[in-house]
Amino acid sequence: MHAAGNDHASLAEPPVSLVAGPPIAEEAGQGAQTIAGYLREVTEKYGPREAVVLRNRSHRFSWTYDDLFEHAMEVARALTAAGIGKGSRVGILMTNRPEFLSSLFGTALAGGVPVALSTFSTPTEMDQLLKASEISLLLFEQHVLKKDFFVMIDGLEPAIGHGRPGHLVSERYPYLRHLVSLPGILGDADPLTSHEDGAVERWDTFLARAKHVSEAAILARADGVHPAETGGIFFSSGTTSLPKGIVHAQRAFAIQWWRWPRIFAMTEPVRSWTGNGFFWSGNISMVVGTALSTGGAVILQRYFDAEEALFLIEQEKVTFTSGRPHQWARFQAASNWASADLSSLKYVTRGEQIWEHPTVDTDWDVPMSFGTTETMTICTSRVAGVADEEYAGSMGEVLPGNTIKIVDPLTGAIMPLGEKGEMCIKGPTLMTGYLGKAPEKCFDAQGFYCSGDGGRIDAQGRFYWDGRLTDMIKTGGANVAPIEVDEVVGRYPGVKRVQTVGIPDDMLGEMVVTAIVPIDGTELDEKAVIGFCREQIASFKVPRRVLFFTDEEMAVTGSEKVKPAVVKELVSKRLES
């Protein structure tokens, strides 16, 4: 660890809050630094081992590493035949199913850029994602729970029903030329059929295109991709109502995939489960890395269901789970909680509700770490197995290749060592930028991303996190921008003023609560407002509670915006009463 501010320190020039991790070249366990290179390397190491499992009550689907590579190669050849070239963007709109992984790796093998799209999206949000992503081809799962994404997308752009694959002409989505629809999964309640009409092609028809493209041609494409080139795009809600497209380099994926087993002190093949979507970078990073980098397997669950998750953990001998506190609470409420055998679990966080299950027996504890979607998950971390006392309550040390600084959030000046301010970072896993944003809108003059998180650095180079400096709500592991919720609620008839805040919650971290001042003489119903929100925004953004106040209670500032601290106090008192 190198505390840059200590060089040539003197009484006149005290050390500053600037610290760099060791060079990335010195990090143990790193391998190929591209997405395709990573897949090829783990396939060479573990070829016949089981790599991917999807299971429901009636069927079990399993791929080896060799199978995963072959399926990814098939997707790559089909994409190439469909005209996808280097740098072309390919949308992936799927639940956690094997084809998500073959599409991710297949797009990379073809030289394209995978763009992960959320299956939680409403029509309004999907419209925004398709416009911002500028994808050329969309691989999508048609039926997800009650949603039919063909109906949704065709409703947004009727030209889809009149075009043909590869030749769509759309003014709304000018780069989109081709859509491919996946069927449901055998044994699920979803329909097994998928739509083929206009510019939409069925999955099997699409894959048939691969027959005329050689594997050698694909490998040549993959070899022409470099670690610093774009590897993928994720979307995350920012401080505005529109989703932000976060662009990551190839090496950001690879570095984090190789890194996770080292950070977690995993020394044997890991069987990793998550019930959260791969369209969130933390899940694709952590779950794939812990599993495939160790020769283990990714245990897929298409969408979270507590009873099914317990069944999967028991039957598939899962050793690592990636979940959220509110999901563990649902585990305990599930009908099979008491009867489930979870003795295979090894990498479970001490003190969490799942750790309390009587069959779980492990002394492992997750090392504290800090990261964001912009850094492709962690950028500082403790190391598993090192005593907590060694880290003195910190989020650990700066990971290899990264440099962090603590600045005055108003002036940008670096703070003296040990003083609090805004955490800024640069390094090999940092995003290359936001879609449609100039570099100066993403980074400061020195190339640092200023995170909006507060913290400090001590003399040992350890980072201490003090929470968000902004009003962003962190709920269930996802970020919610209050302004986005406010804009939706503000359209509800009878709403005069609205402000959404995050209230501390034991399960969710923060609970989304919306405070409303109704128009004089108007009576509003909490359930009706929540139902209106469910139609407009993703489920995790929907307020858990809607409370009503008077003008006098919600005094406004000169900007006609209620001070968040005032609203939080009002809301907290109301919820306690």
N, C-alpha and C positions, 0 to 999 in steps of 0.2 A: 504494500500500500504506500502511495506517495502523496503526502500532504503538500501540495504545490505551494501553499501559502507560507510554508516554513522555510523556504530557501532564502538565505541571506537575511533572515529575520533580525531585527534590531528593536531597541526600545522605541525608536522613532517610527518604525514601520512594523507594527505588530502583525502576527500571522492572520491570514484571511481564510474564509470558508471556501476553500477550493481544494479538491482532493481527486486524485486519479487512481484507478485500479491498475493492476499489472497489464502488460500487453496481452491482447487476445491470443497471440501466438504461443504464450506460455501457459494457457489454460489446458489442463489435463482433460483427455477424453474427447477433444474436438476431432471431427473427421471432415468429410466433404462439405463444402460451404454453399452448395446449391440444393434446391429441393429435389431435383432429379438425381443429383449426385448422392444425396442422402439415401434415397430409396434404393439406388443401385448398390450402395455400400452395405446397408442392412440386409438386403436380399442376398448378397454374396456371403455374408456372415451366417445367416440363419435360414436360408432358403426353404427347407422342408418343415420348419417349425410352424405351428399355428400362429397367425398374426392378427386375424380379424374374426370376431364372432358376433353374429346377430341371432338372438334366440327369442322365441315367444313360447306360449304354452303348448303349441302343437308342432313347431318346426325349429330346427337348428341349422343355421347357415355358417359355414366356416371356410376361411381362406388361409392358406399358408403364405409365407413371404413370397414364394415363387408365384402363387396365384395372384397376390396383390400386384406384383410387378406385371404379370401378363395381362390382367384386367386394365391396369393403368396404361400399358402399351396399346391395348385395343382402343381405349378412349383416345389416346394420342394420335393413333393412325386415322381414326374416324374424324377427329378434329382437323387433321391435316388435309384429308380428302374433302372436308367441308370448306376449306379455304382459310382456316385459321393460320396466321403467320406469326412471326416473332413479335411479341409485344401486344398481340391482339387480346382483348379482354373477354373472358368467358365467365358468365354468371353461373353460380352454383346455388340453387334454391332447393334445399333438401333437409330432411331430418337426418339424425345420425344413423346412416345405413352404409353398407359397404361401398355403394356407388359414390358416396360423398368423397371417400378417400381415393377411389380409383379416378374420380374426376379431378380432384385436386392434383394428384401426382401426374395424371395423364395430361392435364393442361400444361403443367411444368415441362414434361417430357417433350411436348409439341412446341415449346418455346413461347406459349401463351402466358397470360396473367390470370390466375383464378380470382374471382371476385365473390366473396361470401355474402349471401343475402339472407336476411332473417325470415324464418317461417312464421314469426309472430306478426308480420307486417299487415296492416290494414291496407285497403285499396289506395288511400291517400299516401301512406308511407311507401308502398310499392312503386307508385308513380314517381315519387321523389328519388327512390333508389335507382330505378331504371334510367331516369334522366341523368342523374349524377354519375353513374358508373360508366356510361357510354360503352356497354358491352356489345360485342358483335354477335354472340351466340349465348343462348340461355339453356342450361340443363336444369330441368325442374321436376320435382315430384308433384304430380297433379293433385292428389288427395292427401291432405294433412288434417286429421281430425275432421272438423266440420267445414274446412275450407276447400274450395276447388280453385286452384291457382290458374287453370286454363280459363275458367269463367271470369276470374278477377282480371287477368291480364287482357283477355279479349274485350272485356268491358271498358278497359282503359284505352285500348287501341283496336278498333274494329277492323283495321286494315290487315291484322294478323289472320283473320279468317278468310281473306281474299288473296293473300299472297301465296308463295310457295317456298319451301325450305331453301335458304341461301339467297333468296331474291325478294325478301320483304322490303317494301318501300314505305317508310313511316316518317311523317313530319314530326310526330311526338317523340319518337326514339330514333333519330336519324342514323345511328350506327348499328342498330339491331337488324340482323338479316335472317336469323335462323333460331328456332326454338325446338327443343327436344323434350318430350314428356316421358317420365318414368311411371311404370305401373305401381300399384300397391305391393305389399309384401305378403306372400303366401302365409295363410294362417292368421292374419290380422283382420280386423273388421273393415279395413279400407277396401274399396273396390279394386279388383286386380287389373281392370282395364285402364288404358290411358288413351288420350285423345290424339288423333292424327287428322289434321284438317288445315288447309291453307299453309301458312308458314310453319306449322307445328308438325314435327315428325316423331314417330314412336321411337323409343330407345333401341329396340331390336333393329328397326330399319336404319337408324343412324349408325349403329355398330357395323352393319353390313357394308358400310362404306370403307371399312378398314381393310378389306380384302386386297385392295389394289395398292396399298402403301407398305413398303418394306420396313422391317424393324431397323435395318441399317440406316435408313433415311431418318428415322426418329432419333436414333442414338446420335447421329451427326448433328441434328438440331439441338439436342440436349447438351452436347459438348460445346456448342457455340454460345451457351448462356453463361454469364459470369456472375460471381457472387454479389457484385454491387448493383446489378440490374434488378429491375422490379420483379418481386417474387409473388406478391399478392396484395389484395385490398380488402380491408374490413371496414364496416361502418359502425359508428358509435355516435350517440347523441352528444352534442356539445352544448355550448352556452346559448345557442340559438335554437330556433324551432326546427331547423333542417338537420338531417343527419350529416355527419362529417365522414367523408371517405378518407381512410387512413392508409397510406401507401407504404408498404414495407419491402425492403430489398430481399433478395434470395437468401443472403447470409443471415438475416434476422431470424428466419424460420430455422435454418440449420443450426445456428449457434445455440438457440434456446432448446431445440430438440436434443442435442448432444449434452447440454448443460444440466438438465433436470435430474438425471440419475446421480450426478456428482453432488449437487446441492442437497438432495434428499438422502444421500448415502445408501443408494440402492445397489446391491451387489449381485442380485440374482434376477432371472427373468420375471418381469412384473406384469400382472394381469390387471389392467386399469379400466375402471368404469366411470362414466359420467352420464347423468341424465340431462345435462345442459347442452345446448346446441353448439356445433362446431363453427357456426358463424360468429361466435365470440372468440377472439384470439386466445384468451386464457385457456379455454378448453382444448382447442386444437394444438396449442403449444404444449401444455402440461401432459395431457392424456397420451398424445402420440409420442412425445419424448420419453416419458417414463416407460411406456410399453415397448415401442419399436427399437429404441436405443439399447435396450437390455435383452433383446431376443424374446420378449414377452408378447402379450396379445392385448389388443383393444377390444373391450367388451362393450358392445353398442347397445344403447337404449334409445329408441327413436325420439321419444319425448317422455318426460318424467312421469312416472306412476310409482308410488311408494311400494305397493304390494309386488308389482312386477320387478322393481329394483331389488328388493329383498330376495326374491326368487332367483334373479340373475346372480347376485353376489354368492348365494349358497351353491347353486348348481355349477357355476363357472369358476368357483374357487378364486374369486377376486381377491387381490392383495392390496390394491390401492383404490381409494374412492376420491373423486373430485366432485364435491357437492357444496351446498350452502346450508347455513343453520336452519332456515325455514324448511328445507327438505328433510333434514334429520328429524325435525319435529313431526313431520308427516310420517316418517318411518315409525316413530313410536306410537302413532295413532292407527297404523295399519293393522288389519286383522291377523296377519301372520308375523307380527313383530316378536311375540313371545316364543313362537315355535321355530323361528328361523335359526339356522346354524351359520353363524358368521365367523367361525373360528379361523377361516382362511385369511381374514383381514390382518395385515401387518402394519401398513402405513396409514394409521388412523390418528388424527390429532387428539392428544390427551385432553380430556375435559369436555369434548363435544358429545352430543347426545348419542351418537352411534357408538362412540367409545365406551359408553356406559352399558352396552348390551352385555348380558352375562356370559356369552360365548366368546367375546373379544378379549384377548389376552396379549397385549403388546406393550413394550416400554418405549416404542418409537414416538417421537413428537415432531411435528412439522416445524422446521426452522422459520423464524420470523423473516419476512422479506417485504420489499416494496417494489411496485411496478405499476405501469399503466398500459392501456391499449397502444399508446404511442411508442412505448418501449418494447412492445411485443412480450409483455409480462415483465418479469423481474429485472431490476437493474442494480439493486442492493440486496444482500441476503446474509443471514447467518449460515453456518454449515451444520447440518444435522450431526448430532452426537457431541457437539461442543456445549459445555455447561452454560446455562443462561447467565451466570455471573460474569462470564467472559465478555458478554455483550452489553451488560449494564442497562437493559431495557431498550436497546436500540434495534433498528431494522438491519443491523449488520453492516458489513463493509461493501464498498463499491466493487461490483463485479468486473472481471477483466475486460479491458477495452473501453470502459466507461469513465467519464469525468463528470463530477457534479460540483455545483457551486450553490451557495446560498446568497440571495440578493435581496436588496430592499425592493419590495414589489412596486413601489412608486417611482423610484429613480433608476433601478437596475444596477446600482452600485453593489459590489461584493461586500458582504457583511464581515465584520471581524470574526475570527474563529470562535465558535461557541454561541454566537448570537443567533436569534431566530429570524427567519425571513422566508422567501419563496425558493423552493428547490428547483434548480434548472439542471438539465442533463444533456450530454451528447455522447455518442458511442455507436458501435457497430449494429446494435439492434434497434436503434432509434429510427422512427419513420423517416422516409425521405421527404415527406410533406403531406399536406392535405390536398385532396383533389380540388382543382380550380383555385388554389390559393398560391399567391406569389411567395417565394421563400421568406421574404421579410415579414410576412404575415404568420409564418410558422415558427421562425427561429429568430434569436437576437443576432446582433452583428458578429458575434463569435461562433455562431452556429449552434447555440444551445437552445433546447426546447424548455420553455418556462412552464412548469406543470400546473400552477395554481394550487399546489400543495405546500403547506407550511412545514418547516423543520429547521434543524440545526446540525452541524457537524462538530464532533469533539476532537480533541488533540490526537486521538488514535485513529482518526479517519472514519469513525462510525457515524451512520446517519440516524437521526431521531425524527420520526414523523409526528407532526402535530395536527394532522387533519387538513381538510380543504380550506383554502383561503376564500374560495368563491362559495356561492350558495348551492352548488351542485348537490343533489341528493344521491347517496349511495345506498341502494336498497336491494337486498338479495344478491349482491355482487354485481349489479348493473348500475350504470349512471343514468339519472333522470334529470333533465334540465327543467326547472320549475317554469320557465317562461313558455316551454312547449305545452305543458299542461294548462297553464293560464290562458293561452291563446285558444285552446279547445273549449275550456269551461266558459270563457268570455263570450262564446257564440251561443251559449244556451239561453233561451228566452228568460228574461227576468233577472239576469245577473248584472249588477251595477259595477261592482269591483271584485277582483279575485286575486288571491295570492296563495301559491302552493309552497309548502315548507316540508322539511324533513324533521321528523320527531324521533328521538332515540328509541330503538326497539330491540329487544333481546334476540329475536330470531332473525330479523331482516337487516339489522344494523341501523337503518333508518326507515321509518314508515312514511309513505307519501300521504300528506294530509292537505286538503284544500280548504281555505277559508274564503267565504263569500259574503259580500254585502248585497242583499237583494234590492231591486228597484222598489221604491216606496210603494206599499200596498200589495206587493207580490209575495205569495207564499210558494216556496220551493221545497221539493222533496229530495232528500239525500239519495235514496236509491235511484230515483229517476236521473239525477245528475251523473251518478256513477255509471248507469247504463248508457247514457249518452257518450261518456268518455270511452267506454269499451268499444263503441262503434268507430271511434276516430283514431285511437292510439293503441300501441301494443299493451298487453295485459300488465306487464311489470310497471308501466308508467301510470296506470289508472289509480286514482286516489283510493286508499283503503277507507278513509273517512272524509266526509264533506260536512263542514260545520258552518253555521250561519251567525253573522254578527251585525251589529248596528254601525252606522256611520261614526258614532261617538266612540265606540270600542276600537274601531280600526282607523285611527287618525292617520292621515296621509302626510307625506313630505311635500316639499315644493314641486317635486316631479310627478306628483299624483301617484306615487308608489308607496305602499305601506312599508315601513321598515321591517325587514325580515325578523329581527330580534323581537320586535313588538308582537308580531304575529305568532312566533313560536311560543312566546310566553302566554298569549291568549289561548292558543290551541292546547298547550300543555295543561293549563288550569281547567279548561273545559273538559278534557279527557279524564282528568283526575276526579272531577266532581261526579 
